[in-house]
Amino acid sequence: MSKKNFPAGWDESRIQQVLDHYEAQSDEDAVVEDEAAFESTTHTTIEVPIDLVPQVRELMAKHKAS
């Protein structure tokens, strides 16, 4: 078996906790969680044509670096 690579701060236990959370979540709770994500006052969600995604990512990286 190959060695698993996890993002910094993550391990199999943490991943299992996340999986357990979403597998046990009711449909209603999932909808509430999804809707709450769109109520953020610091971020927004927009549709971007796929061919513009690289440029948008570049702009976001420049903004984050400044």
PyMOL Python script that loads the backbone (N, CA, C, O; Angstrom):
from pymol import cmd

cmd.read_pdbstr("""\
ATOM      1  N   MET A   1       0.844  -1.185   0.000  1.00  0.00           N
ATOM      2  CA  MET A   1       0.000   0.000   0.000  1.00  0.00           C
ATOM      3  C   MET A   1       0.885   1.243   0.000  1.00  0.00           C
ATOM      4  O   MET A   1       1.899   1.292   0.696  1.00  0.00           O
ATOM      5  N   SER A   2       0.500   2.236  -0.777  1.00  0.00           N
ATOM      6  CA  SER A   2       1.304   3.440  -0.866  1.00  0.00           C
ATOM      7  C   SER A   2       1.031   4.360   0.315  1.00  0.00           C
ATOM      8  O   SER A   2      -0.030   4.299   0.937  1.00  0.00           O
ATOM      9  N   LYS A   3       2.003   5.209   0.611  1.00  0.00           N
ATOM     10  CA  LYS A   3       1.864   6.174   1.694  1.00  0.00           C
ATOM     11  C   LYS A   3       0.844   7.236   1.286  1.00  0.00           C
ATOM     12  O   LYS A   3       0.865   7.729   0.158  1.00  0.00           O
ATOM     13  N   LYS A   4      -0.046   7.580   2.213  1.00  0.00           N
ATOM     14  CA  LYS A   4      -1.063   8.582   1.934  1.00  0.00           C
ATOM     15  C   LYS A   4      -0.512   9.965   2.233  1.00  0.00           C
ATOM     16  O   LYS A   4       0.183  10.171   3.228  1.00  0.00           O
ATOM     17  N   ASN A   5      -0.828  10.903   1.365  1.00  0.00           N
ATOM     18  CA  ASN A   5      -0.412  12.284   1.566  1.00  0.00           C
ATOM     19  C   ASN A   5      -1.627  13.105   1.948  1.00  0.00           C
ATOM     20  O   ASN A   5      -2.611  13.140   1.209  1.00  0.00           O
ATOM     21  N   PHE A   6      -1.570  13.762   3.089  1.00  0.00           N
ATOM     22  CA  PHE A   6      -2.656  14.595   3.563  1.00  0.00           C
ATOM     23  C   PHE A   6      -2.197  16.041   3.623  1.00  0.00           C
ATOM     24  O   PHE A   6      -1.011  16.317   3.803  1.00  0.00           O
ATOM     25  N   PRO A   7      -3.137  16.962   3.471  1.00  0.00           N
ATOM     26  CA  PRO A   7      -2.784  18.381   3.636  1.00  0.00           C
ATOM     27  C   PRO A   7      -2.281  18.628   5.060  1.00  0.00           C
ATOM     28  O   PRO A   7      -2.570  17.855   5.973  1.00  0.00           O
ATOM     29  N   ALA A   8      -1.534  19.700   5.232  1.00  0.00           N
ATOM     30  CA  ALA A   8      -1.010  20.041   6.553  1.00  0.00           C
ATOM     31  C   ALA A   8      -2.138  20.099   7.576  1.00  0.00           C
ATOM     32  O   ALA A   8      -3.172  20.717   7.322  1.00  0.00           O
ATOM     33  N   GLY A   9      -1.954  19.470   8.713  1.00  0.00           N
ATOM     34  CA  GLY A   9      -2.945  19.473   9.781  1.00  0.00           C
ATOM     35  C   GLY A   9      -4.020  18.408   9.649  1.00  0.00           C
ATOM     36  O   GLY A   9      -4.894  18.299  10.508  1.00  0.00           O
ATOM     37  N   TRP A  10      -3.965  17.628   8.590  1.00  0.00           N
ATOM     38  CA  TRP A  10      -4.965  16.582   8.373  1.00  0.00           C
ATOM     39  C   TRP A  10      -4.333  15.201   8.540  1.00  0.00           C
ATOM     40  O   TRP A  10      -3.158  15.000   8.230  1.00  0.00           O
ATOM     41  N   ASP A  11      -5.128  14.260   9.031  1.00  0.00           N
ATOM     42  CA  ASP A  11      -4.709  12.867   9.121  1.00  0.00           C
ATOM     43  C   ASP A  11      -5.942  11.994   8.898  1.00  0.00           C
ATOM     44  O   ASP A  11      -7.037  12.516   8.686  1.00  0.00           O
ATOM     45  N   GLU A  12      -5.777  10.686   8.943  1.00  0.00           N
ATOM     46  CA  GLU A  12      -6.906   9.800   8.676  1.00  0.00           C
ATOM     47  C   GLU A  12      -8.046  10.018   9.665  1.00  0.00           C
ATOM     48  O   GLU A  12      -9.215   9.934   9.287  1.00  0.00           O
ATOM     49  N   SER A  13      -7.728  10.293  10.904  1.00  0.00           N
ATOM     50  CA  SER A  13      -8.754  10.508  11.916  1.00  0.00           C
ATOM     51  C   SER A  13      -9.606  11.729  11.597  1.00  0.00           C
ATOM     52  O   SER A  13     -10.831  11.680  11.705  1.00  0.00           O
ATOM     53  N   ARG A  14      -8.965  12.815  11.208  1.00  0.00           N
ATOM     54  CA  ARG A  14      -9.710  14.031  10.891  1.00  0.00           C
ATOM     55  C   ARG A  14     -10.582  13.823   9.655  1.00  0.00           C
ATOM     56  O   ARG A  14     -11.721  14.287   9.613  1.00  0.00           O
ATOM     57  N   ILE A  15     -10.063  13.143   8.674  1.00  0.00           N
ATOM     58  CA  ILE A  15     -10.835  12.861   7.472  1.00  0.00           C
ATOM     59  C   ILE A  15     -12.051  12.000   7.814  1.00  0.00           C
ATOM     60  O   ILE A  15     -13.145  12.232   7.300  1.00  0.00           O
ATOM     61  N   GLN A  16     -11.859  11.017   8.672  1.00  0.00           N
ATOM     62  CA  GLN A  16     -12.971  10.166   9.076  1.00  0.00           C
ATOM     63  C   GLN A  16     -14.033  10.963   9.818  1.00  0.00           C
ATOM     64  O   GLN A  16     -15.225  10.708   9.649  1.00  0.00           O
ATOM     65  N   GLN A  17     -13.618  11.927  10.639  1.00  0.00           N
ATOM     66  CA  GLN A  17     -14.575  12.774  11.349  1.00  0.00           C
ATOM     67  C   GLN A  17     -15.423  13.580  10.361  1.00  0.00           C
ATOM     68  O   GLN A  17     -16.634  13.712  10.541  1.00  0.00           O
ATOM     69  N   VAL A  18     -14.790  14.111   9.332  1.00  0.00           N
ATOM     70  CA  VAL A  18     -15.519  14.882   8.321  1.00  0.00           C
ATOM     71  C   VAL A  18     -16.491  13.970   7.573  1.00  0.00           C
ATOM     72  O   VAL A  18     -17.648  14.334   7.364  1.00  0.00           O
ATOM     73  N   LEU A  19     -16.027  12.797   7.173  1.00  0.00           N
ATOM     74  CA  LEU A  19     -16.899  11.852   6.482  1.00  0.00           C
ATOM     75  C   LEU A  19     -18.087  11.464   7.355  1.00  0.00           C
ATOM     76  O   LEU A  19     -19.224  11.435   6.882  1.00  0.00           O
ATOM     77  N   ASP A  20     -17.832  11.168   8.614  1.00  0.00           N
ATOM     78  CA  ASP A  20     -18.905  10.800   9.535  1.00  0.00           C
ATOM     79  C   ASP A  20     -19.928  11.920   9.657  1.00  0.00           C
ATOM     80  O   ASP A  20     -21.133  11.667   9.667  1.00  0.00           O
ATOM     81  N   HIS A  21     -19.451  13.157   9.749  1.00  0.00           N
ATOM     82  CA  HIS A  21     -20.350  14.308   9.861  1.00  0.00           C
ATOM     83  C   HIS A  21     -21.301  14.367   8.678  1.00  0.00           C
ATOM     84  O   HIS A  21     -22.515  14.465   8.858  1.00  0.00           O
ATOM     85  N   TYR A  22     -20.753  14.308   7.459  1.00  0.00           N
ATOM     86  CA  TYR A  22     -21.595  14.454   6.275  1.00  0.00           C
ATOM     87  C   TYR A  22     -22.449  13.220   6.001  1.00  0.00           C
ATOM     88  O   TYR A  22     -23.548  13.350   5.462  1.00  0.00           O
ATOM     89  N   GLU A  23     -21.981  12.045   6.351  1.00  0.00           N
ATOM     90  CA  GLU A  23     -22.782  10.842   6.149  1.00  0.00           C
ATOM     91  C   GLU A  23     -23.958  10.786   7.118  1.00  0.00           C
ATOM     92  O   GLU A  23     -24.992  10.203   6.793  1.00  0.00           O
ATOM     93  N   ALA A  24     -23.819  11.379   8.299  1.00  0.00           N
ATOM     94  CA  ALA A  24     -24.891  11.372   9.295  1.00  0.00           C
ATOM     95  C   ALA A  24     -25.831  12.570   9.151  1.00  0.00           C
ATOM     96  O   ALA A  24     -26.888  12.606   9.781  1.00  0.00           O
ATOM     97  N   GLN A  25     -25.457  13.531   8.342  1.00  0.00           N
ATOM     98  CA  GLN A  25     -26.220  14.770   8.208  1.00  0.00           C
ATOM     99  C   GLN A  25     -27.526  14.527   7.439  1.00  0.00           C
ATOM    100  O   GLN A  25     -27.539  13.873   6.396  1.00  0.00           O
ATOM    101  N   SER A  26     -28.618  15.068   7.979  1.00  0.00           N
ATOM    102  CA  SER A  26     -29.901  14.948   7.278  1.00  0.00           C
ATOM    103  C   SER A  26     -29.900  15.860   6.057  1.00  0.00           C
ATOM    104  O   SER A  26     -29.087  16.780   5.956  1.00  0.00           O
ATOM    105  N   ASP A  27     -30.810  15.597   5.139  1.00  0.00           N
ATOM    106  CA  ASP A  27     -30.932  16.454   3.958  1.00  0.00           C
ATOM    107  C   ASP A  27     -31.255  17.886   4.365  1.00  0.00           C
ATOM    108  O   ASP A  27     -30.734  18.838   3.783  1.00  0.00           O
ATOM    109  N   GLU A  28     -32.110  18.033   5.360  1.00  0.00           N
ATOM    110  CA  GLU A  28     -32.489  19.370   5.823  1.00  0.00           C
ATOM    111  C   GLU A  28     -31.282  20.122   6.388  1.00  0.00           C
ATOM    112  O   GLU A  28     -31.088  21.302   6.099  1.00  0.00           O
ATOM    113  N   ASP A  29     -30.478  19.430   7.192  1.00  0.00           N
ATOM    114  CA  ASP A  29     -29.286  20.065   7.762  1.00  0.00           C
ATOM    115  C   ASP A  29     -28.282  20.432   6.669  1.00  0.00           C
ATOM    116  O   ASP A  29     -27.606  21.457   6.762  1.00  0.00           O
ATOM    117  N   ALA A  30     -28.189  19.606   5.649  1.00  0.00           N
ATOM    118  CA  ALA A  30     -27.278  19.898   4.537  1.00  0.00           C
ATOM    119  C   ALA A  30     -27.718  21.165   3.807  1.00  0.00           C
ATOM    120  O   ALA A  30     -26.887  21.990   3.427  1.00  0.00           O
ATOM    121  N   VAL A  31     -29.021  21.314   3.613  1.00  0.00           N
ATOM    122  CA  VAL A  31     -29.541  22.510   2.942  1.00  0.00           C
ATOM    123  C   VAL A  31     -29.250  23.748   3.787  1.00  0.00           C
ATOM    124  O   VAL A  31     -28.824  24.774   3.258  1.00  0.00           O
ATOM    125  N   VAL A  32     -29.476  23.656   5.091  1.00  0.00           N
ATOM    126  CA  VAL A  32     -29.202  24.789   5.982  1.00  0.00           C
ATOM    127  C   VAL A  32     -27.729  25.174   5.918  1.00  0.00           C
ATOM    128  O   VAL A  32     -27.400  26.359   5.861  1.00  0.00           O
ATOM    129  N   GLU A  33     -26.844  24.188   5.925  1.00  0.00           N
ATOM    130  CA  GLU A  33     -25.408  24.449   5.852  1.00  0.00           C
ATOM    131  C   GLU A  33     -25.038  25.108   4.519  1.00  0.00           C
ATOM    132  O   GLU A  33     -24.256  26.058   4.488  1.00  0.00           O
ATOM    133  N   ASP A  34     -25.597  24.605   3.432  1.00  0.00           N
ATOM    134  CA  ASP A  34     -25.322  25.189   2.118  1.00  0.00           C
ATOM    135  C   ASP A  34     -25.813  26.630   2.032  1.00  0.00           C
ATOM    136  O   ASP A  34     -25.108  27.503   1.526  1.00  0.00           O
ATOM    137  N   GLU A  35     -27.027  26.875   2.529  1.00  0.00           N
ATOM    138  CA  GLU A  35     -27.575  28.229   2.476  1.00  0.00           C
ATOM    139  C   GLU A  35     -26.754  29.196   3.325  1.00  0.00           C
ATOM    140  O   GLU A  35     -26.568  30.351   2.940  1.00  0.00           O
ATOM    141  N   ALA A  36     -26.263  28.740   4.470  1.00  0.00           N
ATOM    142  CA  ALA A  36     -25.459  29.595   5.339  1.00  0.00           C
ATOM    143  C   ALA A  36     -24.176  30.033   4.648  1.00  0.00           C
ATOM    144  O   ALA A  36     -23.684  31.136   4.885  1.00  0.00           O
ATOM    145  N   ALA A  37     -23.639  29.178   3.800  1.00  0.00           N
ATOM    146  CA  ALA A  37     -22.407  29.519   3.082  1.00  0.00           C
ATOM    147  C   ALA A  37     -22.611  30.702   2.154  1.00  0.00           C
ATOM    148  O   ALA A  37     -21.668  31.444   1.879  1.00  0.00           O
ATOM    149  N   PHE A  38     -23.839  30.888   1.664  1.00  0.00           N
ATOM    150  CA  PHE A  38     -24.130  31.984   0.750  1.00  0.00           C
ATOM    151  C   PHE A  38     -24.512  33.265   1.469  1.00  0.00           C
ATOM    152  O   PHE A  38     -24.762  34.283   0.824  1.00  0.00           O
ATOM    153  N   GLU A  39     -24.563  33.233   2.796  1.00  0.00           N
ATOM    154  CA  GLU A  39     -24.915  34.421   3.575  1.00  0.00           C
ATOM    155  C   GLU A  39     -23.687  35.148   4.118  1.00  0.00           C
ATOM    156  O   GLU A  39     -23.824  36.069   4.923  1.00  0.00           O
ATOM    157  N   SER A  40     -22.521  34.757   3.699  1.00  0.00           N
ATOM    158  CA  SER A  40     -21.279  35.378   4.153  1.00  0.00           C
ATOM    159  C   SER A  40     -21.269  36.867   3.821  1.00  0.00           C
ATOM    160  O   SER A  40     -21.726  37.287   2.758  1.00  0.00           O
ATOM    161  N   THR A  41     -20.742  37.648   4.746  1.00  0.00           N
ATOM    162  CA  THR A  41     -20.609  39.086   4.492  1.00  0.00           C
ATOM    163  C   THR A  41     -19.200  39.448   4.051  1.00  0.00           C
ATOM    164  O   THR A  41     -18.904  40.622   3.829  1.00  0.00           O
ATOM    165  N   THR A  42     -18.331  38.457   3.921  1.00  0.00           N
ATOM    166  CA  THR A  42     -16.953  38.726   3.518  1.00  0.00           C
ATOM    167  C   THR A  42     -16.571  38.081   2.193  1.00  0.00           C
ATOM    168  O   THR A  42     -15.518  38.385   1.633  1.00  0.00           O
ATOM    169  N   HIS A  43     -17.424  37.191   1.689  1.00  0.00           N
ATOM    170  CA  HIS A  43     -17.143  36.502   0.429  1.00  0.00           C
ATOM    171  C   HIS A  43     -18.411  36.452  -0.404  1.00  0.00           C
ATOM    172  O   HIS A  43     -19.516  36.618   0.112  1.00  0.00           O
ATOM    173  N   THR A  44     -18.242  36.225  -1.681  1.00  0.00           N
ATOM    174  CA  THR A  44     -19.386  36.086  -2.567  1.00  0.00           C
ATOM    175  C   THR A  44     -19.152  34.922  -3.515  1.00  0.00           C
ATOM    176  O   THR A  44     -18.029  34.441  -3.669  1.00  0.00           O
ATOM    177  N   THR A  45     -20.203  34.490  -4.131  1.00  0.00           N
ATOM    178  CA  THR A  45     -20.130  33.409  -5.105  1.00  0.00           C
ATOM    179  C   THR A  45     -20.623  33.949  -6.437  1.00  0.00           C
ATOM    180  O   THR A  45     -21.690  34.557  -6.519  1.00  0.00           O
ATOM    181  N   ILE A  46     -19.832  33.720  -7.478  1.00  0.00           N
ATOM    182  CA  ILE A  46     -20.220  34.167  -8.811  1.00  0.00           C
ATOM    183  C   ILE A  46     -19.907  33.057  -9.809  1.00  0.00           C
ATOM    184  O   ILE A  46     -19.069  32.190  -9.563  1.00  0.00           O
ATOM    185  N   GLU A  47     -20.605  33.111 -10.942  1.00  0.00           N
ATOM    186  CA  GLU A  47     -20.287  32.197 -12.029  1.00  0.00           C
ATOM    187  C   GLU A  47     -19.253  32.872 -12.914  1.00  0.00           C
ATOM    188  O   GLU A  47     -19.374  34.050 -13.249  1.00  0.00           O
ATOM    189  N   VAL A  48     -18.233  32.104 -13.288  1.00  0.00           N
ATOM    190  CA  VAL A  48     -17.166  32.615 -14.142  1.00  0.00           C
ATOM    191  C   VAL A  48     -17.005  31.640 -15.305  1.00  0.00           C
ATOM    192  O   VAL A  48     -16.923  30.431 -15.089  1.00  0.00           O
ATOM    193  N   PRO A  49     -16.960  32.146 -16.522  1.00  0.00           N
ATOM    194  CA  PRO A  49     -16.713  31.241 -17.643  1.00  0.00           C
ATOM    195  C   PRO A  49     -15.403  30.472 -17.425  1.00  0.00           C
ATOM    196  O   PRO A  49     -14.407  31.035 -16.970  1.00  0.00           O
ATOM    197  N   ILE A  50     -15.423  29.212 -17.749  1.00  0.00           N
ATOM    198  CA  ILE A  50     -14.278  28.341 -17.486  1.00  0.00           C
ATOM    199  C   ILE A  50     -12.986  28.896 -18.070  1.00  0.00           C
ATOM    200  O   ILE A  50     -11.929  28.785 -17.449  1.00  0.00           O
ATOM    201  N   ASP A  51     -13.058  29.482 -19.235  1.00  0.00           N
ATOM    202  CA  ASP A  51     -11.827  29.974 -19.859  1.00  0.00           C
ATOM    203  C   ASP A  51     -11.244  31.183 -19.117  1.00  0.00           C
ATOM    204  O   ASP A  51     -10.089  31.539 -19.351  1.00  0.00           O
ATOM    205  N   LEU A  52     -12.012  31.817 -18.234  1.00  0.00           N
ATOM    206  CA  LEU A  52     -11.503  32.954 -17.450  1.00  0.00           C
ATOM    207  C   LEU A  52     -10.984  32.554 -16.071  1.00  0.00           C
ATOM    208  O   LEU A  52     -10.393  33.377 -15.373  1.00  0.00           O
ATOM    209  N   VAL A  53     -11.197  31.305 -15.673  1.00  0.00           N
ATOM    210  CA  VAL A  53     -10.789  30.864 -14.336  1.00  0.00           C
ATOM    211  C   VAL A  53      -9.302  31.109 -14.067  1.00  0.00           C
ATOM    212  O   VAL A  53      -8.975  31.591 -12.983  1.00  0.00           O
ATOM    213  N   PRO A  54      -8.391  30.808 -14.981  1.00  0.00           N
ATOM    214  CA  PRO A  54      -6.979  31.072 -14.687  1.00  0.00           C
ATOM    215  C   PRO A  54      -6.698  32.552 -14.382  1.00  0.00           C
ATOM    216  O   PRO A  54      -5.917  32.859 -13.482  1.00  0.00           O
ATOM    217  N   GLN A  55      -7.321  33.452 -15.116  1.00  0.00           N
ATOM    218  CA  GLN A  55      -7.107  34.882 -14.877  1.00  0.00           C
ATOM    219  C   GLN A  55      -7.705  35.313 -13.538  1.00  0.00           C
ATOM    220  O   GLN A  55      -7.122  36.131 -12.827  1.00  0.00           O
ATOM    221  N   VAL A  56      -8.852  34.765 -13.204  1.00  0.00           N
ATOM    222  CA  VAL A  56      -9.476  35.095 -11.915  1.00  0.00           C
ATOM    223  C   VAL A  56      -8.589  34.592 -10.778  1.00  0.00           C
ATOM    224  O   VAL A  56      -8.377  35.302  -9.795  1.00  0.00           O
ATOM    225  N   ARG A  57      -8.075  33.382 -10.907  1.00  0.00           N
ATOM    226  CA  ARG A  57      -7.180  32.844  -9.869  1.00  0.00           C
ATOM    227  C   ARG A  57      -5.933  33.712  -9.729  1.00  0.00           C
ATOM    228  O   ARG A  57      -5.468  33.958  -8.616  1.00  0.00           O
ATOM    229  N   GLU A  58      -5.404  34.166 -10.831  1.00  0.00           N
ATOM    230  CA  GLU A  58      -4.223  35.029 -10.797  1.00  0.00           C
ATOM    231  C   GLU A  58      -4.532  36.342 -10.069  1.00  0.00           C
ATOM    232  O   GLU A  58      -3.747  36.799  -9.239  1.00  0.00           O
ATOM    233  N   LEU A  59      -5.672  36.936 -10.384  1.00  0.00           N
ATOM    234  CA  LEU A  59      -6.074  38.173  -9.686  1.00  0.00           C
ATOM    235  C   LEU A  59      -6.245  37.939  -8.196  1.00  0.00           C
ATOM    236  O   LEU A  59      -5.840  38.772  -7.385  1.00  0.00           O
ATOM    237  N   MET A  60      -6.837  36.820  -7.832  1.00  0.00           N
ATOM    238  CA  MET A  60      -7.038  36.514  -6.416  1.00  0.00           C
ATOM    239  C   MET A  60      -5.696  36.311  -5.704  1.00  0.00           C
ATOM    240  O   MET A  60      -5.520  36.746  -4.566  1.00  0.00           O
ATOM    241  N   ALA A  61      -4.760  35.653  -6.375  1.00  0.00           N
ATOM    242  CA  ALA A  61      -3.446  35.432  -5.778  1.00  0.00           C
ATOM    243  C   ALA A  61      -2.724  36.770  -5.589  1.00  0.00           C
ATOM    244  O   ALA A  61      -2.083  36.983  -4.560  1.00  0.00           O
ATOM    245  N   LYS A  62      -2.823  37.665  -6.564  1.00  0.00           N
ATOM    246  CA  LYS A  62      -2.204  38.991  -6.431  1.00  0.00           C
ATOM    247  C   LYS A  62      -2.831  39.764  -5.287  1.00  0.00           C
ATOM    248  O   LYS A  62      -2.128  40.420  -4.518  1.00  0.00           O
ATOM    249  N   HIS A  63      -4.156  39.690  -5.169  1.00  0.00           N
ATOM    250  CA  HIS A  63      -4.857  40.385  -4.091  1.00  0.00           C
ATOM    251  C   HIS A  63      -4.421  39.857  -2.731  1.00  0.00           C
ATOM    252  O   HIS A  63      -4.163  40.630  -1.808  1.00  0.00           O
ATOM    253  N   LYS A  64      -4.341  38.536  -2.615  1.00  0.00           N
ATOM    254  CA  LYS A  64      -3.935  37.911  -1.345  1.00  0.00           C
ATOM    255  C   LYS A  64      -2.506  38.301  -0.981  1.00  0.00           C
ATOM    256  O   LYS A  64      -2.195  38.482   0.196  1.00  0.00           O
ATOM    257  N   ALA A  65      -1.642  38.430  -1.972  1.00  0.00           N
ATOM    258  CA  ALA A  65      -0.227  38.754  -1.723  1.00  0.00           C
ATOM    259  C   ALA A  65      -0.032  40.222  -1.310  1.00  0.00           C
ATOM    260  O   ALA A  65       0.967  40.569  -0.680  1.00  0.00           O
ATOM    261  N   SER A  66      -0.990  41.068  -1.669  1.00  0.00           N
ATOM    262  CA  SER A  66      -0.819  42.496  -1.362  1.00  0.00           C
ATOM    263  C   SER A  66      -1.271  42.853   0.038  1.00  0.00           C
ATOM    264  O   SER A  66      -1.187  44.015   0.436  1.00  0.00           O
TER     265      SER A  66
END
""", "prot")
cmd.dss("prot")
cmd.show_as("cartoon", "prot")
cmd.util.cbc("prot")
cmd.orient("prot")
